[in-house]
C-alpha cells in the first residue's frame, strides 16, 4: 500500500547541513513543500521506505544532499534588457546551477528604485524555477545623488539596497543610506571602487596593463572605498556588505574591521578566486572584462585566504549577462561582466574544494546559510519545518562547460570548454523538482 504521508523522499544521500552540524548518510522526507524530517538508516525507516511508490523517491546514492544554494548577487536584466536575460530565463539558469534562491540587482532599465519596479520583478518571478528576492537601489536612478525611498522599497519587499555597478561616491549620501537602512535592519551592499581613481579603466592596473597598453584600475581604489565605508559603518552602526571583493588590502581591512566587531560582511566571486589579469593578454577574450577587474595572483590568493578564515562570508556569481553582439568587439569597448550561475558550483568544487582550501561543509555554508542570514531571507538549512529547497550534487561528476547547454539567454562565459568536477544532479524548490540532469 502506497504511503501518502510524504510527497517526496530523498533516499541514501550524504546529507550536509553545516548549520545543524549534520554530515552523514540519510533520508529526507518532504510533505507540502516542507521538510518533515531527516532520518539515518534503520530497520523501521527501511520499512517506511518500502511503502513508497517509485515516483515518490529520489535515489541520491553517492550524491550530496544540501540546502538549496543561495546567490545574493545576480543580474536578471529585466526590465529593459530582456534580450540578455529575463527573470524566467535567469531562474532556469539558477536551477541548472543548483540555486534555489537568487537576489537580483537594481541596475535595470528603469532602475529598481521604487515600489512599482520591485513589484514588477516580483510578479515576473511568480512560478519561476527559483525564488527571487529584490535588492533596491540606494539612490534614485543609481545616480549617487538622492536617496531612494528606502522605506517604500522595504515595505514592498526589498531585502537590501545597493547601487551595484556604481560606487556611492558621495560620503554624505552613503552615511544617510546606512542610517536609514539601519532603521529597517537591512544592509547596504556596496560596490567598493572609487570611481575617480578608476575612470576610464579597462583592466587591473599592473604590469599586465602596462604591457598591454590598457588603462588600469588600481587596487588602491577598492581599498580606499572599503576603508571609507568601514569608517561610516563605525559611525552609524549600520550594516555594510561588500560585494565581489578582489584585492589583498581590501581583504585585510575587512578582517580588521570584523575583529573590531563592526557589522560588516563580504562576498567573493568564482572568477576572482580562479582567474588573474594574466589571462587577458592570451587572447583578449572580452568575457574576461569584469568590474572589479581580474587582479594579480597575490590578490587572488589573498581573497582565497579571506574565504578560508571567514573574513569573506559568502560566494556569489555576480551573474552578469550580455548579448553576443555587445561582447563581440575590441576588449576596451566590451561591457564588463560574465555569466556565472551555471558554472559557480563546478568552479568552487574544482578550484577551491579539490585543492583543499575548503571542505564541502564549509563551501556549502558560504553558499547557503551565510547568504541567507546576511539578508534575513528563508533557506540555508534542512531543519524540520524548513522550506524544502534542496540541491543534490554529484560531487565527482566530470563535465565540460558547453555554451549550447546554458539555460541563460546569454553565453558570455570565459569558462566555455573548461573541464570541471562536481555537477548538479537535481534542484528541488519547495518540494518540487525544477531541474534534473
PyMOL commands that set and color helices and strands:
alter all, ss='L'
color gray80, all
select helices_A, chain A and resi 43-50+54-56+87-96+115-125+140-142+150-156+171-183+195-198+207-212+219-236+248-260+270-274+277-283+286-288+297-309+324-327+331-333+344-353+360-367+369-375+403-405
alter helices_A, ss='H'
color red, helices_A
select strands_A, chain A and resi 8-17+22-31+34-39+57-59+64-67+69-75+99-104+131-136+160-162+188-190+203-204+216-217+240-242+264-269+314-316+319-320+390-400+419-429+432-436
alter strands_A, ss='S'
color yellow, strands_A
deselect
rebuild
show_as cartoon
